[in-house]
Amino acid sequence: MPQANARPRGAQRAAEAGTAGAGAADSAGAPTRAPEIEAAVRALVSDRSLKDAQIGVSVVNADSGAVLAQSGEHIALNPASNAKLYTAAAALAILHGSHRYQTTLSGAIKSGNVGELVLRGHGDPSLRSSDLWAMAEELKARGVRKVESLVIDQRFFDEQTTPPAFEQQPNEWAAFRAPVSAIALNENTITLTVRPTQAGSAAIASFDPLGFVDAQGTIKTTESGADAVVLDLSPAGRRMTAKISGAVAEDSKFVRYTRRVDDPLLFAGYAMKAICEEIGIKVLSDPKLATGPTKAPMIVRHESEPLSTLLYALGKSSDNFYAEMIFKSLGAEGKARPGKSQDAAEVVTKWLEHTNLSDAGVAIKNGSGLFDANRTTVSSITKLLAYAWQNPAIRTEFVAQLSIGGVDGTLHKRFREHRERRAIRAKTGTLDDAIALSGYVLGPAGTPPLAFSIMFNKVAGKASFARAAADKFATLLYDKQWH
């Protein structure tokens, strides 16, 4: 039977917010209260424009971890790209910011000939076509003129190239849904570049990288008008076929279209073969996958930028591909090889539990937060933020990879009125039904920073309201720190 004194959802949320802040304590055990923040939490969770949403809010003193205000702090929600906070923190704690990913070429050189040339990868998310060109040039400088067999060693990762939950949109060809692999080139995407010529003539169409796409059709150059290029991709064995058509205006500089590849396992191999032949190294056969151990001496080694630099793609750009590659490498480095996404999830989950950063209902499935995969709570996120702030081994690098309000990354158009102090450092999260914002509000010297997390679920069609409410709340925290 329903209770007679049941309150409306907004009133219940407001009551929860008020009692949570009043009961907090700082590291010395003294009661901690933040009436302005408590009032802001009550206002946020009672907002009628978000009355059907699930909302979690938590604010803590980053120096001590003391809770200042919270509501719905233990509700397990889809964090969207706030999941990248877990990936970044775990990677810094387990791999360390100095970690670099290696890609190598190995083989025995005899009179300018390499019988078996092995291209081996270890999960570098940043490998570009220019890196393969440099490796091929080094190969040539070592005197290599012919390669009989090109072997692609992808065994640092397993052969499951679709990250968890990415199967939810199988027909999405955009770059954000690119597959992952131990050797991944150009974030496992291909780019069509179209350059106009004279009106009435065919435009110049080229693909990067070389060697992977067979193009059919032409694109016309017209005197004027909007660019209307059609790119239709389809798998062709281990490679791809592209049907191109449409038109570009004569006065266009050039236009680019980037799409994910379907099967990445031999992607870099076909590119390497084409590049070698461009610079005068003959490759006698198509690339093939390694099936057993190879012990040939290393000829060329390419190293990525340090992990601390690569993480900028996660925090500032919210790059799903970088997140899933780094996440999967945690499985390879932290548990077993070949690396598996499931093993990475286990590694991150155990790390959270070991450091007391988890919460009931937390479920780590993938490293990017894309699609309907992960669940976490604002309590867990603010504990993670406080941990990162208090840990000198990761603090500087973790904070540096976050977007700065009004300055860069996914926050470059938000909080512009506060950009001079660069005080709002946070990670955004956006899905059709989930909006999140979590990070720090820094204050003047001697003022403890605030760590906060705001998550909204069930906001389909109301994402702009949720984002505005999160920004308003973060602005109040900024005002509290600086006024």
C-alpha positions as CSV (number, residue, x, y, z in Angstrom):
1,M,0.0,0.0,0.0
2,P,1.5,3.5,-0.9
3,Q,2.7,5.6,2.0
4,A,0.6,8.6,2.8
5,N,3.6,10.8,3.4
6,A,5.4,10.0,0.1
7,R,7.0,13.2,-1.3
8,P,7.5,14.3,-5.0
9,R,10.7,13.1,-6.6
10,G,12.3,16.6,-6.6
11,A,11.5,17.2,-2.9
12,Q,13.0,13.8,-2.0
13,R,16.2,14.6,-3.9
14,A,16.5,18.0,-2.3
15,A,16.1,16.4,1.2
16,E,18.9,13.9,0.4
17,A,21.2,16.7,-0.8
18,G,20.7,18.7,2.3
19,T,21.4,16.0,4.8
20,A,24.5,14.7,2.9
21,G,26.4,17.9,3.1
22,A,25.7,18.5,6.7
23,G,27.1,15.2,7.8
24,A,30.5,15.4,6.1
25,A,33.8,15.7,7.9
26,D,37.2,16.9,6.9
27,S,40.4,14.9,7.4
28,A,40.8,16.1,11.0
29,G,37.3,14.9,11.8
30,A,35.7,18.3,12.1
31,P,32.2,18.7,10.6
32,T,32.3,20.2,7.1
33,R,29.5,22.3,5.7
34,A,29.1,24.2,2.5
35,P,25.6,25.7,2.6
36,E,25.9,27.4,-0.8
37,I,26.9,24.1,-2.5
38,E,24.2,22.2,-0.7
39,A,21.6,24.8,-1.9
40,A,22.9,24.5,-5.5
41,V,22.6,20.7,-5.3
42,R,19.0,21.0,-4.1
43,A,18.2,23.4,-6.9
44,L,19.8,21.2,-9.6
45,V,18.1,17.9,-8.6
46,S,14.7,19.8,-8.2
47,D,14.9,21.4,-11.7
48,R,11.5,20.8,-13.2
49,S,13.0,20.7,-16.8
50,L,14.8,17.6,-15.6
51,K,12.1,16.0,-13.5
52,D,12.2,12.6,-15.2
53,A,16.0,12.3,-15.2
54,Q,18.3,10.2,-13.0
55,I,20.8,12.6,-11.4
56,G,23.9,12.1,-9.4
57,V,25.9,15.0,-7.9
58,S,28.9,15.0,-5.6
59,V,31.4,17.7,-4.5
60,V,34.4,16.9,-2.3
61,N,37.4,18.7,-1.0
62,A,40.1,17.3,-3.2
63,D,42.8,17.8,-0.6
64,S,41.1,15.8,2.1
65,G,38.3,13.9,0.3
66,A,35.7,15.3,2.6
67,V,32.2,15.4,1.1
68,L,30.8,18.9,0.9
69,A,27.4,18.1,-0.7
70,Q,25.9,15.2,-2.7
71,S,22.7,13.7,-4.0
72,G,22.1,10.4,-5.7
73,E,25.7,9.7,-5.0
74,H,25.4,5.9,-5.1
75,I,23.0,5.6,-8.1
76,A,24.8,3.6,-10.8
77,L,24.6,5.6,-14.0
78,N,25.9,5.5,-17.6
79,P,28.9,7.9,-17.4
80,A,29.3,8.4,-21.1
81,S,32.8,9.7,-21.8
82,N,33.4,10.3,-18.1
83,A,34.5,6.6,-18.3
84,K,37.7,7.9,-19.8
85,L,38.6,9.3,-16.3
86,Y,39.0,5.7,-15.1
87,T,41.0,4.7,-18.2
88,A,43.4,7.7,-17.8
89,A,43.9,7.3,-14.0
90,A,44.4,3.5,-14.2
91,A,46.9,3.9,-17.1
92,L,48.9,6.5,-15.2
93,A,48.9,4.4,-12.1
94,I,49.7,1.1,-13.8
95,L,51.8,1.9,-16.9
96,H,53.1,5.4,-15.7
97,G,53.2,8.6,-17.7
98,S,56.6,7.8,-19.2
99,H,55.4,4.6,-20.9
100,R,55.9,4.6,-24.7
101,Y,54.4,2.2,-27.2
102,Q,56.8,0.6,-29.7
103,T,56.3,-0.5,-33.3
104,T,59.2,-2.4,-34.9
105,L,60.5,-3.9,-38.1
106,S,62.6,-7.1,-37.8
107,G,64.4,-9.3,-40.2
108,A,67.8,-10.5,-41.4
109,I,69.4,-8.4,-44.1
110,K,71.6,-10.3,-46.6
111,S,73.0,-8.5,-49.6
112,G,70.1,-6.0,-49.6
113,N,67.5,-8.7,-49.3
114,V,65.2,-9.5,-46.3
115,G,63.6,-13.0,-46.6
116,E,60.9,-12.3,-43.9
117,L,60.3,-8.7,-42.7
118,V,58.1,-8.6,-39.6
119,L,56.1,-5.5,-38.7
120,R,55.2,-5.8,-35.0
121,G,53.0,-3.5,-32.9
122,H,52.3,-3.1,-29.2
123,G,49.1,-1.0,-29.2
124,D,50.3,2.5,-30.2
125,P,47.2,4.6,-30.7
126,S,49.1,7.4,-32.4
127,L,50.9,5.6,-35.3
128,R,50.6,7.6,-38.5
129,S,51.3,7.1,-42.2
130,S,54.3,9.4,-41.8
131,D,55.7,7.1,-39.2
132,L,55.6,4.1,-41.6
133,W,57.3,6.3,-44.3
134,A,60.1,7.1,-41.8
135,M,60.5,3.4,-40.9
136,A,60.6,2.5,-44.6
137,E,63.2,5.2,-45.3
138,E,65.3,3.8,-42.4
139,L,65.0,0.3,-43.9
140,K,66.2,1.7,-47.2
141,A,69.1,3.5,-45.5
142,R,70.2,0.1,-44.1
143,G,70.6,-1.1,-47.6
144,V,67.3,-3.1,-48.0
145,R,66.1,-3.2,-51.6
146,K,63.9,-6.4,-51.6
147,V,61.5,-8.0,-49.2
148,E,60.4,-11.5,-50.0
149,S,57.7,-11.9,-47.3
150,L,56.0,-9.2,-45.2
151,V,54.6,-10.5,-41.9
152,I,52.3,-8.5,-39.7
153,D,52.5,-9.4,-36.1
154,Q,49.2,-8.3,-34.3
155,R,49.6,-10.8,-31.5
156,F,50.0,-8.2,-28.7
157,F,46.2,-8.0,-28.8
158,D,43.7,-10.7,-29.5
159,E,41.8,-10.8,-32.8
160,Q,38.6,-9.2,-31.4
161,T,38.9,-5.8,-33.0
162,T,35.5,-4.5,-32.0
163,P,35.6,-3.0,-28.5
164,P,32.8,-3.9,-26.1
165,A,29.4,-2.3,-26.8
166,F,30.6,-1.0,-30.2
167,E,28.5,-3.8,-31.8
168,Q,25.5,-1.7,-30.9
169,Q,26.0,0.4,-34.1
170,P,27.5,-2.0,-36.6
171,N,26.6,0.1,-39.7
172,E,28.3,3.3,-38.4
173,W,31.3,4.1,-40.6
174,A,32.4,7.3,-38.7
175,A,35.9,7.4,-37.3
176,F,34.6,7.4,-33.7
177,R,33.7,3.7,-34.1
178,A,37.0,2.6,-35.5
179,P,38.2,-1.0,-34.5
180,V,41.3,-1.6,-32.4
181,S,44.4,-3.6,-33.2
182,A,48.0,-4.0,-31.9
183,I,49.3,-2.3,-35.1
184,A,46.8,0.5,-35.8
185,L,47.4,3.1,-38.5
186,N,45.8,6.5,-38.6
187,E,43.4,5.4,-35.8
188,N,42.4,2.6,-38.2
189,T,40.7,5.0,-40.6
190,I,41.2,5.9,-44.2
191,T,40.9,9.5,-45.5
192,L,39.8,10.5,-49.0
193,T,41.2,13.8,-50.1
194,V,39.6,15.5,-53.1
195,R,41.4,18.4,-55.0
196,P,39.5,20.2,-57.7
197,T,41.1,20.8,-61.1
198,Q,39.4,22.8,-63.9
199,A,35.7,23.0,-64.3
200,G,34.5,20.1,-66.5
201,S,37.5,17.9,-65.6
202,A,37.8,15.1,-63.0
203,A,39.0,16.1,-59.6
204,I,42.1,14.5,-58.1
205,A,41.1,11.9,-55.5
206,S,43.6,10.1,-53.3
207,F,43.5,7.9,-50.3
208,D,45.7,7.9,-47.2
209,P,47.2,5.5,-46.5
210,L,48.3,4.0,-49.8
211,G,47.7,0.4,-50.8
212,F,44.5,-0.4,-48.9
213,V,41.6,1.0,-51.0
214,D,40.7,0.2,-54.6
215,A,38.8,3.2,-55.9
216,Q,36.1,3.1,-58.6
217,G,34.4,6.1,-60.2
218,T,35.3,9.8,-60.5
219,I,34.4,13.1,-58.9
220,K,33.8,16.1,-61.2
221,T,35.0,19.6,-60.9
222,T,32.3,22.2,-61.3
223,E,32.4,26.0,-61.7
224,S,30.7,26.6,-58.4
225,G,28.3,25.2,-55.9
226,A,28.5,23.2,-52.7
227,D,30.8,20.2,-52.5
228,A,28.8,17.0,-52.9
229,V,31.1,14.0,-52.7
230,V,29.7,10.5,-52.3
231,L,32.0,7.9,-50.7
232,D,30.6,4.4,-50.5
233,L,32.9,1.8,-48.8
234,S,32.7,-1.9,-48.7
235,P,34.9,-4.8,-47.6
236,A,36.9,-6.6,-50.2
237,G,38.6,-9.5,-48.4
238,R,41.2,-8.0,-46.1
239,R,41.1,-4.7,-48.0
240,M,38.4,-2.3,-49.1
241,T,36.7,-1.0,-52.2
242,A,35.5,2.6,-52.5
243,K,33.0,3.9,-55.0
244,I,33.3,7.6,-55.4
245,S,31.1,10.1,-57.2
246,G,29.8,13.6,-57.0
247,A,31.4,17.0,-57.5
248,V,33.5,19.7,-55.9
249,A,33.6,23.4,-56.8
250,E,36.6,24.7,-58.8
251,D,37.3,27.3,-56.1
252,S,37.5,24.7,-53.3
253,K,41.0,24.2,-51.8
254,F,40.4,20.6,-51.0
255,V,38.0,18.5,-49.1
256,R,38.6,15.4,-46.9
257,Y,36.4,12.6,-45.8
258,T,37.5,10.1,-43.1
259,R,35.9,6.7,-42.4
260,R,36.8,3.7,-40.3
261,V,38.2,0.6,-41.8
262,D,36.3,-2.7,-41.5
263,D,39.2,-5.2,-40.8
264,P,42.4,-3.6,-39.5
265,L,44.6,-6.6,-39.1
266,L,46.4,-6.2,-42.4
267,F,45.7,-2.5,-42.9
268,A,49.1,-1.3,-41.9
269,G,50.7,-4.2,-43.8
270,Y,49.2,-3.1,-47.2
271,A,50.2,0.5,-46.4
272,M,53.8,-0.6,-45.6
273,K,54.0,-2.6,-48.8
274,A,52.8,0.4,-50.9
275,I,55.2,2.8,-49.1
276,C,58.2,0.5,-49.6
277,E,57.5,0.2,-53.3
278,E,57.1,4.0,-53.6
279,I,60.7,4.5,-52.3
280,G,62.3,1.6,-54.2
281,I,62.0,-1.4,-52.0
282,K,60.4,-4.3,-53.8
283,V,57.9,-6.4,-51.8
284,L,57.3,-9.7,-53.5
285,S,54.1,-10.8,-51.9
286,D,51.0,-9.4,-50.1
287,P,51.3,-9.1,-46.3
288,K,50.2,-11.9,-44.1
289,L,49.5,-12.3,-40.5
290,A,52.1,-13.9,-38.1
291,T,51.1,-17.3,-36.8
292,G,54.1,-18.2,-34.6
293,P,57.0,-16.7,-32.8
294,T,59.6,-14.8,-34.8
295,K,63.2,-14.3,-33.6
296,A,64.6,-12.1,-36.4
297,P,66.8,-9.2,-35.2
298,M,65.2,-5.8,-35.0
299,I,66.1,-3.4,-37.8
300,V,63.9,-0.3,-37.1
301,R,62.1,0.9,-34.0
302,H,59.5,3.6,-33.7
303,E,58.4,4.9,-30.3
304,S,55.3,6.9,-29.5
305,E,55.1,10.0,-27.4
306,P,54.9,9.3,-23.7
307,L,51.6,8.1,-22.3
308,S,51.2,11.4,-20.4
309,T,51.1,13.2,-23.8
310,L,48.8,10.6,-25.5
311,L,46.3,11.0,-22.7
312,Y,45.5,14.5,-24.0
313,A,43.5,12.8,-26.7
314,L,41.3,11.2,-23.9
315,G,40.7,14.2,-21.6
316,K,40.8,17.1,-24.0
317,S,39.6,15.5,-27.3
318,S,37.5,12.7,-25.8
319,D,39.0,10.4,-28.5
320,N,37.3,7.0,-28.3
321,F,39.9,5.2,-30.3
322,Y,42.8,6.3,-28.1
323,A,40.8,5.4,-25.1
324,E,40.0,1.8,-26.3
325,M,43.6,1.2,-27.4
326,I,45.1,2.4,-24.1
327,F,42.4,0.5,-22.2
328,K,43.2,-2.8,-24.1
329,S,46.9,-2.3,-23.5
330,L,46.2,-2.4,-19.8
331,G,44.9,-6.0,-20.3
332,A,48.1,-6.9,-22.2
333,E,50.5,-5.2,-19.7
334,G,48.5,-5.9,-16.5
335,K,47.3,-9.5,-17.0
336,A,48.2,-11.5,-20.0
337,R,49.1,-11.4,-23.7
338,P,47.4,-11.2,-26.1
339,G,45.6,-8.3,-24.5
340,K,41.8,-8.6,-24.3
341,S,39.3,-5.8,-23.5
342,Q,37.7,-8.2,-20.9
343,D,41.1,-8.5,-19.2
344,A,41.5,-4.7,-19.3
345,A,38.1,-4.3,-17.6
346,E,39.2,-6.8,-14.9
347,V,42.5,-5.0,-14.4
348,V,40.8,-1.6,-14.0
349,T,38.1,-3.0,-11.7
350,K,40.6,-4.7,-9.4
351,W,42.7,-1.5,-9.3
352,L,39.6,0.5,-8.3
353,E,38.8,-2.0,-5.6
354,H,42.4,-2.1,-4.3
355,T,42.5,1.7,-4.0
356,N,39.0,1.9,-2.5
357,L,37.7,3.9,-5.4
358,S,34.9,1.6,-6.4
359,D,31.2,1.6,-5.3
360,A,28.2,-0.7,-5.5
361,G,27.0,-0.9,-9.1
362,V,30.2,0.2,-10.7
363,A,30.7,-1.9,-13.9
364,I,33.7,-1.3,-16.3
365,K,33.2,-2.7,-19.8
366,N,35.0,-0.5,-22.2
367,G,37.5,2.3,-21.9
368,S,35.8,5.1,-23.8
369,G,32.3,5.2,-22.4
370,L,30.8,4.9,-25.9
371,F,27.4,3.4,-26.2
372,D,25.5,1.6,-23.4
373,A,28.3,-0.1,-21.6
374,N,29.7,1.2,-18.3
375,R,28.0,2.1,-15.0
376,T,29.5,4.2,-12.2
377,T,28.5,6.6,-9.5
378,V,29.4,10.2,-8.7
379,S,30.7,9.0,-5.4
380,S,33.2,6.8,-7.1
381,I,34.2,9.5,-9.6
382,T,34.8,12.1,-6.9
383,K,36.8,9.6,-4.9
384,L,38.9,8.9,-8.1
385,L,39.4,12.7,-8.6
386,A,40.5,13.2,-5.0
387,Y,42.8,10.2,-5.2
388,A,44.5,11.5,-8.4
389,W,44.9,15.0,-6.8
390,Q,46.4,13.6,-3.6
391,N,48.8,11.1,-5.5
392,P,52.0,12.9,-6.5
393,A,52.9,10.1,-8.9
394,I,49.9,10.9,-11.2
395,R,48.5,14.3,-10.2
396,T,50.2,16.6,-12.6
397,E,49.7,14.4,-15.6
398,F,46.2,13.5,-14.8
399,V,45.1,17.1,-14.3
400,A,47.0,18.3,-17.4
401,Q,45.0,16.0,-19.7
402,L,41.6,17.5,-18.7
403,S,40.0,20.2,-20.8
404,I,40.4,23.7,-19.5
405,G,37.1,25.6,-19.4
406,G,36.9,28.3,-22.1
407,V,40.4,27.4,-23.4
408,D,40.7,24.0,-25.1
409,G,39.3,20.6,-25.8
410,T,35.6,19.8,-25.4
411,L,35.3,22.8,-23.0
412,H,36.7,25.4,-25.3
413,K,33.3,27.0,-25.9
414,R,32.1,26.6,-22.3
415,F,33.0,28.7,-19.3
416,R,34.6,31.4,-21.5
417,E,33.9,34.0,-18.9
418,H,36.2,32.2,-16.5
419,R,39.0,31.2,-18.9
420,E,41.6,33.7,-17.6
421,R,42.2,31.8,-14.4
422,R,42.1,28.4,-16.1
423,A,40.4,27.2,-13.0
424,I,37.8,24.7,-14.4
425,R,39.5,21.5,-15.4
426,A,37.0,18.8,-16.4
427,K,35.9,15.8,-18.6
428,T,32.7,16.0,-20.5
429,G,30.4,13.2,-21.4
430,T,27.7,13.1,-24.1
431,L,25.4,10.4,-25.3
432,D,21.8,10.6,-26.5
433,D,20.5,9.7,-23.1
434,A,23.5,10.7,-20.8
435,I,25.2,14.0,-20.0
436,A,28.2,14.2,-17.6
437,L,30.7,16.7,-16.3
438,S,33.4,15.8,-13.8
439,G,36.6,17.4,-12.7
440,Y,38.1,20.2,-10.6
441,V,37.5,23.8,-9.7
442,L,40.8,25.3,-8.7
443,G,41.0,28.2,-6.3
444,P,43.6,30.8,-5.2
445,A,46.8,29.7,-3.6
446,G,46.1,28.1,-0.2
447,T,42.5,27.2,-1.2
448,P,41.8,23.5,-1.5
449,P,40.4,22.6,-4.9
450,L,37.0,21.2,-5.3
451,A,36.5,17.9,-7.1
452,F,33.0,17.4,-8.5
453,S,31.0,15.0,-10.6
454,I,27.6,15.6,-12.2
455,M,25.8,12.8,-14.2
456,F,22.4,12.8,-15.8
457,N,20.7,9.8,-17.3
458,K,17.3,9.5,-19.1
459,V,17.7,13.0,-20.7
460,A,17.0,12.0,-24.3
461,G,15.7,15.2,-26.0
462,K,16.8,17.3,-23.0
463,A,20.6,17.1,-23.3
464,S,20.9,20.9,-23.6
465,F,19.0,21.4,-20.3
466,A,21.2,18.9,-18.6
467,R,24.4,20.5,-20.0
468,A,23.2,24.0,-19.0
469,A,22.4,22.8,-15.4
470,A,25.9,21.2,-15.1
471,D,27.6,24.4,-16.3
472,K,25.5,26.5,-13.9
473,F,26.5,24.3,-11.1
474,A,30.2,24.3,-12.0
475,T,30.1,28.1,-12.3
476,L,28.7,28.3,-8.8
477,L,31.6,26.3,-7.6
478,Y,34.0,28.7,-9.4
479,D,32.3,31.7,-7.8
480,K,32.6,30.1,-4.4
481,Q,36.3,29.5,-4.9
482,W,37.1,33.0,-6.2
483,H,34.7,35.4,-4.4
